[in-house]
Amino acid sequence: MLGVGNLQQAGCALSSGDIAQAHLTCGAQQAAGFHPKPYQVHGDVYQHGWSPYTDNGGTILAVAGKDHAVLLSDTRLSEGYSIHTRENSKVSQLTPNCVIASAGMQAERETLHRILKMRMLDYEHEHRKPPSIEAVAQLLSTMLYHKRFFPYYTFNCLAGTDSKGVGAVYVYDAIGSMERVPYATVGSGSAQALSCLDSQVAKMNQLIPGEPITKVGTISLMKDCISSVGERDIYTGDQAEVYVLDQAGCERTVMDLKAD
């Protein structure tokens, strides 16, 4: 229903009686709870927004053993309900016995890994030796914290063996807080995989303590975990890279996951 002002702007000739009647009608409608929308040309008001970040999904698992570490990551790169590629690695090998895997935004991950390798090359030139995993862990934390006001949208996991040959896993948040842990999960399916590792690796909530899990058992468990996550998380699937690291070096294998 057009108001009095709209009719007058349209050039309609209104008498004083018509105006008075229109005001009475509008007042009665408002008293009854009817509030007409303001006149708009282009529809409802909509606030446009833009974010520099996006989450490209994926799941990463890492377990530290007595003399080894195992890291497993899927290769799906997706956004929303679209799969951009099925063969995108989230893992970069930094030294012969140290790898980094990052979930989150693909572009940020590529940038972070490239700059981290540049900083490690500077370290190697200065100290005449490749950095240990402890040095890499601290360097990565410093790099992430340096960008805390506009952070890399990545959730990182570092795995390998330390200077004593003991398996090590470091987990990070987006702004550099880190912790050395016996096992870790990051990514879109991390919550689903963590409960499995809590039960079988840490032996939590078990009244009868079992034997510590072996290296072969760890690899089999992690494969089962990511297969299970892939059945429930649409951002995890296609293939999984398995990295086994010890003092002798790094061994990489690939396993198939669901592709739908």
C-alpha positions in Angstrom: 0.0 0.0 0.0 1.4 3.4 -1.0 1.7 6.1 1.7 0.6 9.6 1.4 4.1 10.8 0.6 4.5 8.3 -2.2 1.2 9.4 -3.8 2.2 13.1 -3.6 5.6 12.4 -5.1 3.9 10.5 -7.9 1.9 13.7 -8.7 -1.5 12.6 -7.5 -3.9 15.5 -6.6 -5.2 14.8 -3.0 -7.7 16.8 -1.1 -7.4 17.5 2.6 -10.1 14.9 3.3 -8.2 12.2 1.4 -5.0 13.0 3.3 -6.8 12.9 6.6 -8.4 9.5 5.7 -5.1 8.1 4.6 -3.4 9.1 7.9 -6.3 7.5 9.8 -5.9 4.3 7.8 -2.2 4.1 8.3 -2.6 4.7 12.0 -5.1 1.9 12.3 -2.9 -0.5 10.4 0.1 0.2 12.7 -2.0 -0.1 15.8 -3.0 -3.6 14.5 0.6 -4.6 14.2 1.0 -4.0 10.4 4.3 -2.2 9.6 4.8 -1.8 5.8 8.4 -2.2 4.6 10.1 1.0 3.4 10.1 1.6 -0.3 13.1 0.1 -2.0 14.2 -0.1 -5.6 16.7 -3.0 -5.5 15.2 -5.4 -3.0 16.3 -6.2 0.5 19.4 -4.6 2.1 22.3 -7.0 1.9 25.8 -6.5 3.4 28.5 -7.8 1.1 31.5 -9.4 2.7 34.8 -10.9 1.7 37.4 -13.0 3.5 41.0 -13.6 2.5 40.9 -17.1 3.9 39.3 -20.4 2.9 39.6 -23.9 4.4 40.6 -26.5 1.8 40.1 -29.4 4.2 42.1 -32.6 4.7 43.2 -34.7 7.6 46.7 -35.3 9.1 47.8 -37.8 11.7 51.2 -38.2 13.3 52.6 -40.6 16.0 56.0 -40.6 17.6 57.6 -43.9 18.5 60.6 -44.9 20.5 63.0 -44.6 17.5 60.7 -43.5 14.7 57.8 -41.2 13.8 54.9 -41.9 11.4 53.0 -39.1 9.6 49.9 -39.7 7.4 48.1 -37.2 5.3 45.4 -37.4 2.6 45.7 -35.7 -0.8 42.2 -34.2 -1.4 41.9 -30.5 -2.1 38.4 -29.2 -1.8 36.3 -26.2 -1.1 32.6 -26.4 -0.1 31.1 -29.3 -2.1 33.7 -29.1 -4.9 36.8 -31.2 -5.2 39.5 -29.1 -7.0 42.1 -31.9 -7.2 42.6 -35.4 -5.8 46.4 -35.3 -5.9 47.5 -32.3 -3.8 50.2 -33.2 -1.2 50.0 -31.4 2.2 53.5 -32.7 3.2 57.0 -31.2 2.5 60.2 -33.0 3.4 62.5 -30.6 5.2 65.5 -32.8 6.1 66.3 -36.5 5.6 64.4 -37.3 8.9 61.9 -34.4 9.3 58.7 -33.5 7.5 56.0 -30.9 7.9 52.3 -31.3 7.0 49.8 -28.5 7.0 46.0 -28.5 6.9 44.0 -25.4 6.2 44.3 -23.1 3.2 46.3 -24.4 0.2 47.8 -21.1 -0.9 49.0 -20.3 2.7 50.5 -23.8 3.0 52.5 -23.4 -0.1 53.8 -20.0 1.0 54.7 -21.2 4.5 56.6 -24.3 3.3 58.5 -22.3 0.7 59.6 -19.6 3.2 60.4 -22.2 5.9 62.8 -24.0 3.4 64.4 -20.6 2.6 65.0 -19.9 6.3 66.4 -23.4 6.8 68.8 -22.9 3.9 70.1 -19.8 5.7 70.6 -21.8 8.8 72.5 -24.5 7.0 74.8 -21.9 5.4 75.5 -20.2 8.7 76.0 -23.4 10.8 77.4 -25.7 8.2 74.9 -28.4 9.0 71.2 -29.1 8.5 68.9 -28.1 11.4 67.7 -30.6 13.9 64.0 -31.1 14.3 64.2 -29.1 17.6 65.6 -26.2 15.7 63.0 -26.5 12.9 60.2 -26.6 15.5 61.4 -23.4 17.1 62.0 -21.7 13.7 58.4 -22.6 12.6 56.9 -21.3 15.8 58.8 -18.0 15.4 57.7 -17.6 11.8 54.0 -18.2 12.7 54.1 -15.8 15.6 55.7 -13.1 13.5 52.6 -13.2 11.3 50.1 -13.3 14.2 48.3 -10.1 13.2 47.5 -11.5 9.7 48.4 -15.2 10.3 49.0 -18.0 7.9 45.7 -20.0 7.8 47.5 -23.3 8.4 47.4 -25.8 11.1 50.8 -27.5 11.1 52.3 -30.8 12.3 56.0 -31.5 12.4 57.3 -35.1 12.6 60.6 -36.8 12.6 63.4 -37.9 14.9 65.4 -35.7 17.2 69.1 -35.4 17.8 69.0 -38.5 20.1 67.1 -40.6 17.6 63.8 -40.5 19.4 60.6 -40.0 17.5 59.2 -36.5 17.8 55.9 -34.8 16.9 55.2 -31.1 17.3 51.7 -29.6 16.8 50.9 -26.0 16.2 48.0 -23.6 16.1 47.8 -20.8 13.5 49.9 -18.3 15.5 52.8 -20.4 16.6 51.8 -22.0 19.9 53.5 -25.4 19.8 53.7 -28.5 21.9 55.7 -31.7 21.6 53.3 -34.5 21.9 53.3 -38.3 21.5 50.7 -38.1 18.8 48.6 -35.4 17.1 45.8 -34.9 14.5 45.0 -31.7 12.6 42.5 -30.9 9.8 38.9 -31.3 9.1 38.7 -34.9 10.4 41.0 -34.5 13.3 38.4 -34.8 16.0 37.2 -38.2 14.6 40.8 -39.6 14.4 41.9 -38.4 17.8 39.6 -40.6 19.8 41.1 -43.6 18.0 44.7 -42.6 18.9 43.6 -41.9 22.5 42.4 -45.4 22.8 45.0 -47.4 20.9 48.2 -45.3 21.3 47.8 -43.7 24.7 45.7 -46.6 26.1 43.4 -44.2 27.8 40.4 -45.4 29.8 41.6 -49.0 29.8 41.6 -50.9 33.1 44.0 -53.5 31.9 47.1 -51.9 30.4 48.2 -53.5 27.2 51.5 -53.8 25.4 52.9 -50.6 23.8 52.0 -50.4 20.1 54.7 -51.5 17.7 55.9 -49.6 14.6 54.0 -51.9 12.3 50.9 -51.7 14.5 51.1 -47.9 14.5 51.1 -47.8 10.7 48.2 -50.2 10.4 46.2 -48.2 13.1 46.8 -44.9 11.3 45.7 -46.3 8.0 42.5 -47.6 9.6 41.9 -44.2 11.2 42.1 -42.2 8.0 40.0 -44.8 6.2 37.4 -44.4 8.8 37.6 -40.6 8.7 37.3 -40.7 4.9 33.9 -42.5 5.3 32.5 -39.7 7.4 34.3 -36.5 6.3 33.7 -35.2 2.8 36.9 -33.2 2.8 39.1 -36.3 3.4 39.7 -38.9 0.7 41.2 -40.1 -2.6 44.7 -41.1 -1.4 46.9 -41.0 1.7 50.6 -40.4 1.9 52.4 -42.4 4.6 55.8 -41.2 5.8 57.9 -43.4 8.1 60.9 -41.5 9.5 63.8 -42.8 11.6 67.6 -42.2 11.8 68.1 -44.0 8.5 65.9 -41.5 6.6 62.4 -41.2 5.3 60.2 -43.8 3.5 57.1 -42.7 1.6 54.2 -44.9 0.5 50.7 -44.2 -0.8 47.5 -45.9 0.0 44.1 -45.5 -1.7 41.0 -44.0 0.1 37.5 -43.6 -1.1 37.1 -41.3 -4.2 33.6 -40.0 -3.8 
